[in-house]
Amino acid sequence: MTNKQRTDLIERHLREHKYADLHSLAQRFGGSLSTVRRILDVLEDRGVVRRHHGGASLVEGDALARENDFLTRIQRQADRKFRIASVIAEQVAPGTTVILDGGSTTFAVARLLVEKQVQVITNSLPVAALFGEFGSGETIVTGGSILARQGMLVGPACEAALEQVHADLAILGGTGVTERGVWNHNALLISTQRRMIAAAERTVFALDASKFGRKALSLTTPFGPRINIVTDTPPAPAVAVAITAAGARLTLAGG
């Protein structure tokens, strides 16, 4: 296979599937990881894909696609995400079994955990690719169907996999936080997060201040004693009171 043929096939694959990691592309189309990286660099120069740790996502033109695109979300409020991620990563000891979902702030946590000897369970293709390439511990990836533009696995196969595991800690994202709890925007994602919470001894939600006061499609979970909300700015007093009244923790990341 020539380099041009391989480039055309990878471009066609990304246009169809929206996201792919380096390892799956190398296995599917042949060539080394460095060869695939060079091809993705070429496609990025053409404006076809966005490169990131461990893979690439298709660039979509419409506003709704950009709103949901993983790379767009992870680039927003990068400093806030890093502060929150740093606080959470410091709490994760080597040897911990951690569930990581596909939230953009969760991915910032994942970047700080790759050098730790942790066991990772994830439904996020970007997180799986990151730990597959740089991690030092075992990585378990759930099955499931890919949620378009977000690189997350959801659905019955994903949930069945989560029912079979146990973790010390789940680190999750969310779309909104009110006095009632944490909200998210996709029914399949919400169901998956509920399975993650059930599988873990405790759950940390990594949420920047923009999420407070917002509702989404459905309530993922109310606050409770096994939940810690980590954010960068104090929420409205009513939300802070609701968190502590339910026995949950509120942790603020310093500036």
DRENBABA-238239 format. One record per atom (N, C-alpha, C): x negated, y, z; atom name. Coordinates in nm, 3 decimals. Atoms other than C-alpha are relative to their C-alpha. Example, Ala and Ser with C-alpha at 12.3 -4.5 7.8 and 13.67 -1.06 7.14 Angstrom:
DRENBABA-238239
xx; yy; zz; site
-0.089; -0.119; 0.000; N
-1.230; -0.450; 0.780; CA
-0.090; 0.120; 0.000; C
0.082; -0.119; -0.006; N
-1.367; -0.106; 0.714; CA
0.077; 0.109; 0.073; C
This chain:
DRENBABA-238239
xx; yy; zz; site
-0.084; -0.119; 0.000; N
0.000; 0.000; 0.000; CA
-0.088; 0.125; 0.000; C
0.078; -0.124; 0.004; N
-0.136; 0.340; -0.096; CA
0.043; 0.094; 0.112; C
-0.033; -0.095; -0.105; N
-0.144; 0.630; 0.146; CA
0.125; 0.079; -0.035; C
-0.120; -0.074; 0.041; N
0.119; 0.815; -0.058; CA
0.125; -0.085; 0.020; C
-0.116; 0.088; -0.020; N
0.352; 0.513; -0.052; CA
0.036; -0.008; 0.148; C
-0.026; 0.009; -0.144; N
0.310; 0.481; 0.323; CA
0.061; 0.131; 0.053; C
-0.056; -0.129; -0.041; N
0.376; 0.855; 0.368; CA
0.146; 0.012; -0.040; C
-0.138; -0.008; 0.048; N
0.694; 0.835; 0.158; CA
0.092; -0.090; 0.083; C
-0.082; 0.093; -0.078; N
0.819; 0.533; 0.353; CA
0.023; 0.052; 0.143; C
-0.014; -0.055; -0.136; N
0.752; 0.697; 0.690; CA
0.094; 0.119; -0.001; C
-0.092; -0.113; 0.010; N
0.927; 1.015; 0.577; CA
0.144; -0.048; -0.014; C
-0.135; 0.053; 0.018; N
1.229; 0.814; 0.461; CA
0.053; -0.059; 0.130; C
-0.039; 0.060; -0.128; N
1.234; 0.624; 0.792; CA
0.040; 0.107; 0.101; C
-0.029; -0.107; -0.094; N
1.225; 0.945; 0.995; CA
0.127; 0.077; -0.038; C
-0.123; -0.068; 0.042; N
1.498; 1.107; 0.787; CA
0.123; -0.084; 0.037; C
-0.112; 0.088; -0.033; N
1.718; 0.805; 0.858; CA
0.019; -0.013; 0.151; C
-0.008; 0.033; -0.143; N
1.634; 0.745; 1.226; CA
-0.024; 0.119; 0.093; C
0.018; -0.125; -0.075; N
1.551; 1.103; 1.340; CA
-0.124; 0.002; 0.089; C
0.116; 0.006; -0.090; N
1.272; 0.986; 1.577; CA
-0.070; -0.134; -0.020; C
0.075; 0.126; -0.002; N
0.993; 0.726; 1.574; CA
-0.130; 0.022; 0.076; C
0.126; -0.010; -0.071; N
0.690; 0.652; 1.788; CA
-0.113; -0.056; -0.086; C
0.117; 0.039; 0.079; N
0.337; 0.591; 1.659; CA
-0.012; -0.152; -0.015; C
0.021; 0.144; 0.002; N
0.322; 0.224; 1.752; CA
0.099; -0.071; -0.093; C
-0.099; 0.065; 0.085; N
0.648; 0.128; 1.581; CA
-0.025; 0.033; -0.148; C
0.030; -0.035; 0.139; N
0.550; 0.318; 1.264; CA
-0.120; -0.078; -0.053; C
0.118; 0.075; 0.042; N
0.207; 0.152; 1.252; CA
0.034; -0.147; -0.024; C
-0.038; 0.140; 0.014; N
0.362; -0.191; 1.301; CA
0.090; -0.021; -0.121; C
-0.098; 0.016; 0.108; N
0.640; -0.136; 1.048; CA
-0.062; 0.023; -0.138; C
0.051; -0.040; 0.131; N
0.438; 0.026; 0.769; CA
-0.149; -0.028; -0.020; C
0.142; 0.031; 0.012; N
0.086; -0.097; 0.836; CA
-0.088; 0.121; 0.023; C
0.092; -0.111; -0.025; N
-0.222; 0.110; 0.897; CA
-0.027; 0.017; 0.149; C
0.039; -0.022; -0.139; N
-0.393; 0.220; 1.215; CA
0.079; 0.116; 0.060; C
-0.065; -0.113; -0.065; N
-0.259; 0.464; 1.471; CA
-0.053; 0.133; -0.052; C
0.058; -0.125; 0.051; N
-0.501; 0.727; 1.343; CA
0.054; 0.032; -0.140; C
-0.058; -0.022; 0.133; N
-0.366; 0.677; 0.988; CA
0.140; 0.057; 0.012; C
-0.137; -0.048; -0.020; N
-0.008; 0.725; 1.110; CA
-0.002; 0.142; 0.052; C
0.010; -0.137; -0.052; N
-0.112; 1.034; 1.305; CA
-0.027; 0.099; -0.114; C
0.033; -0.090; 0.112; N
-0.262; 1.188; 0.989; CA
0.122; 0.020; -0.091; C
-0.120; -0.011; 0.083; N
0.056; 1.112; 0.793; CA
0.102; 0.092; 0.067; C
-0.094; -0.086; -0.072; N
0.270; 1.274; 1.063; CA
-0.046; 0.145; -0.002; C
0.053; -0.136; 0.012; N
0.040; 1.577; 1.055; CA
0.036; 0.061; -0.136; C
-0.036; -0.046; 0.135; N
0.100; 1.602; 0.679; CA
0.148; 0.036; -0.006; C
-0.145; -0.023; 0.001; N
0.478; 1.574; 0.728; CA
0.037; 0.122; 0.084; C
-0.024; -0.119; -0.080; N
0.464; 1.838; 1.000; CA
-0.037; 0.126; -0.078; C
0.041; -0.115; 0.081; N
0.275; 2.074; 0.768; CA
0.106; 0.033; -0.106; C
-0.106; -0.021; 0.100; N
0.557; 2.024; 0.515; CA
0.130; 0.049; 0.064; C
-0.121; -0.042; -0.069; N
0.814; 2.115; 0.779; CA
0.104; -0.108; 0.013; C
-0.094; 0.112; -0.006; N
0.972; 1.769; 0.778; CA
0.021; -0.048; 0.144; C
-0.008; 0.054; -0.136; N
0.891; 1.661; 1.135; CA
-0.067; 0.095; 0.098; C
0.075; -0.063; -0.109; N
0.777; 1.795; 1.470; CA
-0.081; -0.109; 0.068; C
0.088; 0.094; -0.069; N
0.479; 1.614; 1.622; CA
0.005; 0.021; 0.150; C
0.011; -0.009; -0.144; N
0.461; 1.539; 1.992; CA
-0.070; -0.124; 0.050; C
0.072; 0.113; -0.057; N
0.299; 1.292; 2.232; CA
0.062; -0.131; -0.045; C
-0.042; 0.135; 0.029; N
0.327; 0.945; 2.085; CA
0.093; -0.018; -0.118; C
-0.091; 0.020; 0.111; N
0.547; 1.013; 1.784; CA
0.040; 0.130; -0.066; C
-0.048; -0.118; 0.071; N
0.753; 1.259; 1.582; CA
0.151; -0.004; -0.010; C
-0.144; -0.013; 0.017; N
1.110; 1.386; 1.544; CA
0.027; 0.078; -0.128; C
-0.040; -0.069; 0.122; N
1.286; 1.499; 1.229; CA
0.044; 0.142; 0.033; C
-0.045; -0.138; -0.014; N
1.330; 1.874; 1.194; CA
0.136; 0.012; -0.067; C
-0.135; -0.018; 0.053; N
1.701; 1.951; 1.149; CA
0.029; 0.148; -0.012; C
-0.017; -0.140; 0.030; N
1.823; 2.277; 1.005; CA
0.112; 0.070; 0.073; C
-0.114; -0.070; -0.055; N
2.157; 2.346; 1.171; CA
-0.017; 0.031; 0.148; C
0.017; -0.049; -0.138; N
2.197; 2.523; 1.506; CA
0.033; -0.108; 0.102; C
-0.037; 0.104; -0.095; N
2.373; 2.232; 1.678; CA
-0.110; -0.104; 0.012; C
0.109; 0.097; -0.005; N
2.094; 1.994; 1.583; CA
-0.117; 0.054; 0.080; C
0.110; -0.058; -0.076; N
1.834; 2.234; 1.718; CA
0.030; 0.003; 0.148; C
-0.039; -0.004; -0.142; N
2.030; 2.264; 2.042; CA
-0.023; -0.136; 0.066; C
0.012; 0.134; -0.058; N
2.022; 1.887; 2.093; CA
-0.136; -0.064; -0.021; C
0.128; 0.060; 0.034; N
1.677; 1.818; 1.949; CA
-0.093; -0.005; 0.122; C
0.085; 0.020; -0.117; N
1.435; 1.676; 2.208; CA
-0.113; 0.102; 0.007; C
0.114; -0.092; -0.002; N
1.143; 1.894; 2.103; CA
0.044; 0.143; 0.028; C
-0.050; -0.134; -0.031; N
1.353; 2.209; 2.113; CA
0.025; 0.014; 0.149; C
-0.032; -0.007; -0.142; N
1.470; 2.129; 2.465; CA
-0.126; 0.002; 0.086; C
0.119; 0.009; -0.085; N
1.126; 2.044; 2.598; CA
-0.084; 0.128; -0.007; C
0.077; -0.123; 0.013; N
0.979; 2.372; 2.469; CA
0.064; 0.117; 0.074; C
-0.066; -0.107; -0.076; N
1.236; 2.581; 2.656; CA
-0.049; 0.001; 0.144; C
0.035; -0.016; -0.142; N
1.132; 2.718; 2.996; CA
-0.116; -0.092; 0.041; C
0.110; 0.095; -0.023; N
0.802; 2.527; 2.977; CA
-0.067; 0.020; 0.136; C
0.065; -0.026; -0.129; N
0.651; 2.700; 3.282; CA
0.085; -0.050; 0.116; C
-0.090; 0.049; -0.104; N
0.957; 2.625; 3.494; CA
-0.004; -0.152; 0.009; C
0.002; 0.146; 0.003; N
0.957; 2.263; 3.385; CA
-0.128; -0.054; 0.064; C
0.127; 0.047; -0.055; N
0.589; 2.228; 3.475; CA
-0.003; 0.014; 0.152; C
-0.002; -0.019; -0.145; N
0.639; 2.371; 3.824; CA
0.085; -0.108; 0.068; C
-0.089; 0.103; -0.056; N
0.930; 2.137; 3.892; CA
-0.065; -0.137; -0.011; C
0.063; 0.130; 0.022; N
0.745; 1.840; 3.743; CA
-0.116; -0.023; 0.096; C
0.115; 0.013; -0.090; N
0.437; 1.908; 3.957; CA
0.043; -0.040; 0.141; C
-0.050; 0.034; -0.133; N
0.639; 1.897; 4.279; CA
0.046; -0.145; 0.006; C
-0.051; 0.137; 0.001; N
0.805; 1.571; 4.181; CA
-0.114; -0.100; -0.013; C
0.110; 0.095; 0.022; N
0.485; 1.402; 4.056; CA
-0.084; -0.019; 0.125; C
0.079; 0.011; -0.123; N
0.308; 1.477; 4.383; CA
0.062; -0.099; 0.099; C
-0.072; 0.088; -0.092; N
0.572; 1.269; 4.563; CA
-0.003; -0.147; -0.043; C
0.001; 0.136; 0.054; N
0.514; 0.959; 4.347; CA
-0.136; -0.063; 0.027; C
0.125; 0.067; -0.037; N
0.253; 0.731; 4.499; CA
-0.034; -0.111; -0.099; C
0.038; 0.115; 0.083; N
0.052; 0.474; 4.299; CA
0.070; -0.127; 0.050; C
-0.071; 0.122; -0.035; N
0.233; 0.141; 4.290; CA
0.150; 0.015; 0.003; C
-0.144; -0.024; -0.001; N
0.577; 0.303; 4.277; CA
0.064; -0.048; -0.130; C
-0.078; 0.032; 0.119; N
0.839; 0.167; 4.038; CA
0.097; 0.115; -0.024; C
-0.073; -0.124; 0.030; N
1.000; 0.466; 3.866; CA
0.088; -0.018; -0.123; C
-0.088; -0.011; 0.117; N
1.301; 0.499; 3.637; CA
-0.008; 0.144; -0.051; C
0.006; -0.133; 0.063; N
1.261; 0.790; 3.394; CA
0.101; 0.005; -0.115; C
-0.094; -0.014; 0.111; N
1.543; 0.909; 3.169; CA
-0.058; 0.090; -0.108; C
0.050; -0.076; 0.114; N
1.518; 1.121; 2.855; CA
0.013; 0.149; 0.013; C
-0.008; -0.145; -0.018; N
1.557; 1.467; 3.005; CA
-0.131; 0.068; -0.033; C
0.122; -0.071; 0.038; N
1.312; 1.732; 2.892; CA
-0.089; 0.029; 0.121; C
0.082; -0.021; -0.119; N
1.199; 1.814; 3.247; CA
-0.053; -0.134; 0.052; C
0.048; 0.134; -0.036; N
1.175; 1.441; 3.317; CA
-0.125; -0.035; -0.082; C
0.118; 0.026; 0.082; N
0.931; 1.418; 3.026; CA
-0.121; 0.077; 0.052; C
0.110; -0.076; -0.060; N
0.723; 1.691; 3.189; CA
-0.055; -0.074; 0.122; C
0.046; 0.084; -0.112; N
0.710; 1.469; 3.500; CA
-0.082; -0.118; -0.053; C
0.069; 0.116; 0.057; N
0.609; 1.172; 3.285; CA
-0.143; 0.033; -0.040; C
0.135; -0.041; 0.041; N
0.310; 1.365; 3.148; CA
-0.096; 0.003; 0.119; C
0.084; -0.007; -0.119; N
0.184; 1.406; 3.505; CA
-0.017; -0.134; 0.069; C
0.007; 0.133; -0.063; N
0.238; 1.041; 3.596; CA
-0.084; -0.100; -0.078; C
0.066; 0.099; 0.086; N
0.048; 0.878; 3.310; CA
-0.132; -0.050; 0.058; C
0.128; 0.043; -0.056; N
-0.277; 0.865; 3.506; CA
0.018; -0.077; 0.130; C
-0.025; 0.075; -0.122; N
-0.111; 0.705; 3.808; CA
0.036; -0.144; -0.034; C
-0.031; 0.141; 0.020; N
-0.077; 0.330; 3.844; CA
0.144; -0.024; 0.045; C
-0.140; 0.018; -0.031; N
0.303; 0.331; 3.837; CA
0.065; -0.093; -0.102; C
-0.080; 0.082; 0.091; N
0.551; 0.087; 3.688; CA
0.118; 0.083; -0.045; C
-0.102; -0.089; 0.056; N
0.790; 0.270; 3.457; CA
0.109; -0.082; -0.068; C
-0.118; 0.052; 0.071; N
1.141; 0.174; 3.348; CA
0.064; 0.120; -0.067; C
-0.051; -0.118; 0.069; N
1.279; 0.406; 3.081; CA
0.091; -0.036; -0.117; C
-0.082; 0.010; 0.122; N
1.544; 0.451; 2.814; CA
-0.040; 0.108; -0.099; C
0.047; -0.110; 0.084; N
1.344; 0.734; 2.656; CA
-0.111; -0.048; -0.093; C
0.104; 0.040; 0.095; N
1.148; 0.659; 2.339; CA
-0.124; 0.088; 0.011; C
0.121; -0.081; -0.021; N
0.917; 0.961; 2.388; CA
-0.076; -0.038; 0.128; C
0.068; 0.043; -0.124; N
0.844; 0.853; 2.748; CA
-0.068; -0.134; -0.021; C
0.059; 0.132; 0.026; N
0.785; 0.494; 2.636; CA
-0.126; 0.013; -0.086; C
0.117; -0.020; 0.086; N
0.548; 0.612; 2.363; CA
-0.115; 0.063; 0.077; C
0.102; -0.066; -0.081; N
0.362; 0.836; 2.607; CA
-0.072; -0.100; 0.089; C
0.062; 0.097; -0.090; N
0.303; 0.557; 2.859; CA
-0.064; -0.115; -0.078; C
0.061; 0.105; 0.082; N
0.235; 0.304; 2.583; CA
-0.138; 0.038; -0.047; C
0.128; -0.045; 0.053; N
-0.052; 0.517; 2.459; CA
-0.098; 0.041; 0.110; C
0.089; -0.057; -0.100; N
-0.187; 0.674; 2.778; CA
0.016; -0.059; 0.140; C
-0.026; 0.048; -0.135; N
-0.036; 0.497; 3.081; CA
-0.092; -0.113; 0.043; C
0.086; 0.104; -0.055; N
-0.225; 0.263; 3.311; CA
0.078; -0.111; 0.070; C
-0.083; 0.101; -0.064; N
0.069; 0.064; 3.450; CA
0.095; -0.063; -0.101; C
-0.096; 0.068; 0.087; N
0.346; -0.157; 3.312; CA
0.114; 0.094; -0.037; C
-0.114; -0.079; 0.046; N
0.619; 0.008; 3.105; CA
0.108; -0.094; -0.053; C
-0.115; 0.080; 0.043; N
0.962; -0.152; 3.064; CA
0.097; 0.092; -0.071; C
-0.090; -0.081; 0.079; N
1.188; -0.015; 2.792; CA
0.134; -0.073; -0.012; C
-0.132; 0.061; 0.013; N
1.562; -0.079; 2.800; CA
0.034; -0.020; -0.147; C
-0.057; 0.009; 0.134; N
1.745; -0.195; 2.492; CA
0.103; 0.110; -0.018; C
-0.108; -0.095; 0.021; N
2.035; -0.001; 2.347; CA
-0.003; 0.065; -0.136; C
-0.011; -0.076; 0.124; N
2.139; 0.227; 2.065; CA
-0.062; 0.138; 0.021; C
0.067; -0.128; -0.012; N
1.945; 0.546; 1.994; CA
0.101; 0.114; -0.008; C
-0.082; -0.120; 0.000; N
2.126; 0.867; 2.085; CA
-0.066; 0.101; -0.093; C
0.059; -0.080; 0.108; N
2.071; 1.085; 1.778; CA
-0.065; 0.127; 0.051; C
0.078; -0.122; -0.023; N
1.809; 1.362; 1.801; CA
-0.057; 0.012; 0.140; C
0.050; -0.012; -0.136; N
1.734; 1.292; 2.167; CA
-0.097; -0.111; 0.037; C
0.097; 0.105; -0.028; N
1.527; 0.974; 2.148; CA
0.033; -0.081; 0.124; C
-0.040; 0.076; -0.119; N
1.730; 0.807; 2.425; CA
0.080; -0.123; -0.040; C
-0.075; 0.123; 0.020; N
1.863; 0.452; 2.438; CA
0.117; -0.002; 0.097; C
-0.121; 0.004; -0.081; N
2.220; 0.417; 2.562; CA
0.086; -0.117; -0.045; C
-0.094; 0.102; 0.042; N
2.514; 0.179; 2.541; CA
-0.006; -0.126; 0.084; C
-0.011; 0.121; -0.081; N
2.599; -0.169; 2.672; CA
-0.131; -0.074; 0.023; C
0.126; 0.072; -0.016; N
2.258; -0.326; 2.609; CA
-0.092; 0.072; 0.098; C
0.080; -0.079; -0.092; N
2.085; -0.042; 2.791; CA
0.050; -0.018; 0.143; C
-0.056; 0.013; -0.133; N
2.321; -0.063; 3.087; CA
-0.020; -0.140; 0.058; C
0.024; 0.137; -0.047; N
2.288; -0.442; 3.107; CA
-0.143; -0.018; 0.047; C
0.140; 0.008; -0.041; N
1.910; -0.406; 3.125; CA
-0.022; 0.067; 0.135; C
0.016; -0.072; -0.126; N
1.937; -0.154; 3.407; CA
0.062; -0.074; 0.118; C
-0.061; 0.079; -0.107; N
2.161; -0.389; 3.605; CA
-0.094; -0.108; 0.053; C
0.091; 0.109; -0.036; N
1.873; -0.638; 3.617; CA
-0.128; 0.048; 0.069; C
0.125; -0.053; -0.056; N
1.608; -0.407; 3.766; CA
0.027; 0.074; 0.131; C
-0.004; -0.079; -0.122; N
1.531; -0.232; 4.093; CA
-0.120; 0.094; 0.000; C
0.108; -0.098; -0.001; N
1.324; 0.084; 4.137; CA
-0.004; 0.072; 0.134; C
0.013; -0.083; -0.119; N
1.189; 0.289; 4.423; CA
0.061; 0.137; -0.021; C
-0.038; -0.138; 0.027; N
1.279; 0.613; 4.252; CA
0.051; 0.013; -0.143; C
-0.047; -0.040; 0.132; N
1.487; 0.740; 3.959; CA
-0.020; 0.150; -0.015; C
0.021; -0.142; 0.028; N
1.388; 1.074; 3.805; CA
0.082; 0.034; -0.124; C
-0.098; -0.024; 0.105; N
1.670; 1.217; 3.595; CA
0.017; 0.149; -0.027; C
-0.036; -0.136; 0.034; N
1.780; 1.532; 3.419; CA
0.151; 0.019; 0.004; C
-0.143; -0.029; 0.002; N
2.119; 1.699; 3.386; CA
0.027; 0.126; -0.077; C
-0.039; -0.118; 0.076; N
2.312; 1.963; 3.197; CA
0.051; 0.112; 0.089; C
-0.055; -0.101; -0.087; N
2.482; 2.140; 3.485; CA
0.006; -0.045; 0.144; C
-0.012; 0.027; -0.143; N
2.509; 2.164; 3.864; CA
0.102; 0.098; 0.059; C
-0.096; -0.082; -0.073; N
2.806; 2.291; 4.066; CA
0.013; -0.055; 0.142; C
-0.022; 0.050; -0.136; N
2.933; 2.243; 4.420; CA
0.041; -0.147; 0.001; C
-0.047; 0.139; 0.007; N
3.075; 1.908; 4.304; CA
-0.113; -0.100; -0.024; C
0.110; 0.092; 0.029; N
2.743; 1.761; 4.191; CA
-0.068; 0.033; -0.131; C
0.077; -0.016; 0.124; N
2.539; 1.705; 3.874; CA
0.084; -0.048; -0.119; C
-0.081; 0.028; 0.120; N
2.704; 1.708; 3.529; CA
-0.088; -0.032; -0.120; C
0.068; 0.020; 0.127; N
2.606; 1.583; 3.185; CA
0.101; -0.001; -0.113; C
-0.084; -0.034; 0.115; N
2.740; 1.617; 2.833; CA
0.040; -0.116; -0.089; C
-0.027; 0.112; 0.090; N
2.756; 1.270; 2.675; CA
0.046; -0.119; 0.082; C
-0.058; 0.108; -0.079; N
2.974; 0.984; 2.799; CA
-0.093; -0.119; 0.013; C
0.093; 0.113; -0.006; N
2.719; 0.715; 2.710; CA
-0.119; 0.031; 0.089; C
0.112; -0.041; -0.084; N
2.438; 0.910; 2.874; CA
0.039; 0.003; 0.147; C
-0.049; -0.005; -0.138; N
2.645; 0.968; 3.187; CA
0.009; -0.140; 0.058; C
-0.012; 0.137; -0.046; N
2.721; 0.597; 3.216; CA
-0.137; -0.062; 0.026; C
0.136; 0.051; -0.017; N
2.352; 0.515; 3.172; CA
-0.064; 0.056; 0.127; C
0.058; -0.061; -0.120; N
2.246; 0.763; 3.441; CA
0.061; -0.058; 0.128; C
-0.064; 0.060; -0.118; N
2.498; 0.615; 3.684; CA
-0.062; -0.136; 0.030; C
0.068; 0.129; -0.020; N
2.337; 0.273; 3.630; CA
-0.139; 0.020; 0.058; C
0.134; -0.029; -0.052; N
1.996; 0.426; 3.695; CA
0.005; 0.036; 0.148; C
-0.015; -0.038; -0.141; N
2.113; 0.581; 4.020; CA
0.027; -0.123; 0.086; C
-0.033; 0.121; -0.075; N
2.258; 0.247; 4.131; CA
-0.121; -0.093; 0.013; C
0.115; 0.090; 0.000; N
1.931; 0.068; 4.048; CA
-0.115; 0.049; 0.086; C
0.113; -0.060; -0.072; N
1.708; 0.303; 4.251; CA
0.033; 0.022; 0.147; C
-0.016; -0.029; -0.142; N
1.654; 0.348; 4.623; CA
0.037; 0.146; 0.023; C
-0.032; -0.142; -0.010; N
1.664; 0.723; 4.576; CA
-0.016; 0.063; -0.138; C
-0.003; -0.066; 0.130; N
1.715; 0.968; 4.290; CA
-0.041; 0.146; 0.014; C
0.039; -0.141; 0.010; N
1.549; 1.298; 4.205; CA
0.055; 0.056; -0.130; C
-0.043; -0.072; 0.119; N
1.718; 1.537; 3.964; CA
-0.093; 0.118; -0.022; C
0.091; -0.108; 0.037; N
1.470; 1.766; 3.789; CA
0.079; 0.102; -0.081; C
-0.095; -0.094; 0.060; N
1.675; 2.077; 3.709; CA
-0.051; 0.143; 0.014; C
0.040; -0.139; -0.010; N
1.562; 2.427; 3.621; CA
0.122; 0.087; 0.032; C
-0.106; -0.087; -0.052; N
1.766; 2.723; 3.744; CA
0.111; 0.028; -0.100; C
-0.103; -0.027; 0.101; N
1.953; 2.762; 3.412; CA
0.116; -0.099; 0.008; C
-0.106; 0.103; -0.007; N
2.155; 2.448; 3.496; CA
0.105; 0.031; 0.108; C
-0.090; -0.023; -0.113; N
2.319; 2.590; 3.809; CA
0.120; 0.085; -0.041; C
-0.123; -0.069; 0.033; N
2.680; 2.704; 3.786; CA
0.063; -0.047; -0.129; C
-0.051; 0.050; 0.127; N
2.734; 2.508; 3.464; CA
0.068; -0.137; 0.018; C
-0.062; 0.130; 0.010; N
2.975; 2.221; 3.402; CA
-0.025; -0.056; -0.140; C
0.013; 0.064; 0.131; N
2.957; 1.971; 3.116; CA
0.118; -0.095; -0.017; C
-0.110; 0.091; 0.029; N
3.170; 1.684; 2.988; CA
0.056; -0.067; 0.124; C
-0.045; 0.079; -0.114; N
3.180; 1.486; 3.310; CA
-0.103; 0.007; 0.112; C
0.088; 0.002; -0.116; N
3.036; 1.462; 3.658; CA
-0.079; -0.130; 0.002; C
0.084; 0.119; -0.007; N
2.742; 1.224; 3.660; CA
0.003; -0.060; 0.140; C
-0.002; 0.048; -0.138; N
2.729; 1.201; 4.039; CA
0.026; 0.116; 0.095; C
-0.005; -0.101; -0.107; N
2.833; 1.392; 4.348; CA
-0.130; -0.004; 0.078; C
0.117; 0.000; -0.086; N
2.563; 1.487; 4.595; CA
0.016; -0.109; 0.107; C
-0.004; 0.103; -0.104; N
2.469; 1.224; 4.854; CA
-0.135; -0.015; 0.065; C
0.125; 0.011; -0.078; N
2.200; 1.118; 5.103; CA
-0.120; -0.053; -0.078; C
0.112; 0.057; 0.076; N
1.992; 0.936; 4.840; CA
-0.043; 0.091; -0.116; C
0.026; -0.089; 0.112; N
1.972; 1.239; 4.609; CA
-0.080; 0.122; 0.045; C
0.083; -0.120; -0.022; N
1.710; 1.516; 4.593; CA
0.009; 0.086; -0.125; C
-0.004; -0.095; 0.111; N
1.763; 1.822; 4.374; CA
-0.127; 0.084; 0.006; C
0.124; -0.079; 0.006; N
1.431; 1.977; 4.269; CA
0.017; 0.107; -0.107; C
-0.018; -0.111; 0.091; N
1.452; 2.320; 4.109; CA
-0.102; 0.109; 0.032; C
0.102; -0.104; -0.013; N
1.251; 2.640; 4.074; CA
0.053; 0.128; 0.064; C
-0.061; -0.121; -0.054; N
1.497; 2.903; 4.201; CA
0.116; -0.039; 0.090; C
-0.111; 0.036; -0.087; N
1.742; 2.891; 4.493; CA
0.134; 0.013; -0.073; C
-0.133; -0.010; 0.063; N
2.096; 2.814; 4.368; CA
0.090; 0.094; 0.079; C
-0.099; -0.081; -0.071; N
2.404; 3.012; 4.466; CA
0.028; -0.063; 0.137; C
-0.020; 0.054; -0.136; N
2.480; 2.978; 4.840; CA
0.102; -0.113; 0.007; C
-0.102; 0.105; -0.005; N
2.794; 2.769; 4.776; CA
-0.056; -0.134; -0.045; C
0.060; 0.125; 0.049; N
2.592; 2.513; 4.579; CA
-0.100; -0.053; 0.103; C
0.098; 0.042; -0.101; N
2.311; 2.505; 4.838; CA
0.070; -0.062; 0.121; C
-0.076; 0.054; -0.113; N
2.566; 2.449; 5.115; CA
0.057; -0.136; -0.033; C
-0.058; 0.127; 0.041; N
2.735; 2.170; 4.920; CA
-0.105; -0.111; -0.004; C
0.108; 0.100; 0.006; N
2.402; 1.993; 4.866; CA
-0.035; -0.048; 0.141; C
0.041; 0.040; -0.135; N
2.301; 1.997; 5.232; CA
0.114; -0.064; 0.077; C
-0.115; 0.057; -0.070; N
2.653; 1.922; 5.358; CA
0.022; -0.146; -0.038; C
-0.017; 0.138; 0.046; N
2.655; 1.601; 5.153; CA
-0.116; -0.089; 0.043; C
0.116; 0.079; -0.043; N
2.323; 1.491; 5.306; CA
-0.109; -0.012; -0.104; C
0.104; 0.000; 0.104; N
2.127; 1.551; 4.986; CA
-0.108; 0.101; 0.037; C
0.111; -0.092; -0.022; N
1.795; 1.738; 4.974; CA
-0.006; 0.101; -0.112; C
0.026; -0.105; 0.099; N
1.719; 2.064; 4.795; CA
-0.146; 0.041; 0.016; C
0.143; -0.032; -0.003; N
1.351; 2.116; 4.708; CA
-0.028; 0.108; -0.102; C
0.033; -0.111; 0.090; N
1.222; 2.441; 4.560; CA
-0.147; -0.006; -0.039; C
0.137; -0.005; 0.053; N
0.915; 2.449; 4.337; CA
-0.047; 0.144; 0.002; C
0.051; -0.136; -0.010; N
0.701; 2.754; 4.405; CA
-0.038; 0.057; -0.134; C
0.040; -0.066; 0.123; N
0.614; 3.011; 4.143; CA
-0.147; -0.002; -0.022; C
